[in-house]
Amino acid sequence: KTPFACLYFAHDESDDVLHVYAEYYATERTTVENGRILNRRSPDSDFRWTVADPESRDGRLTLARECGIETKNAPKHVGVTETINWVKERLALNAEGRPHLIVHDCCRSLLREFRLYRWSDGAGRDKPIKRNDHALDALRYQCAFLKRYLLHQ
């Protein structure tokens, strides 16, 4: 069964650092079960947005209807490689030797996926292998959505 990955972010606007400070990663649960767990974990949170994979339209509608979790579509019109590069840009060290993306140690599934992520040489160009990447996809979607948000402020 496909894992359900939810990452919690905080964006420090003063120095444009994106923190991944918590995660929820589960298999063998329904969308409603996952949504109810998220509601229990964050009952009073004030989120600016929740980004979701637009390919799971039914899942997004279920989260909204059954759990009150409204989502925004991840900008999937942008290619996978381009959004991977946006994550890499945030991981690159700035002039002070600090990255613009910090993944906190409690995000074990995301950190595990970073270690397991692989590329293959397909048709003359490298492509990511679509395995062990559910939390990484959530990270890519957030970086892409944040980039779009910052461009339109």
Order of alpha helices (4+ residues) and beta strands (2+ residues): beta-beta-alpha-beta-alpha-beta-alpha-beta-alpha-beta-beta-alpha
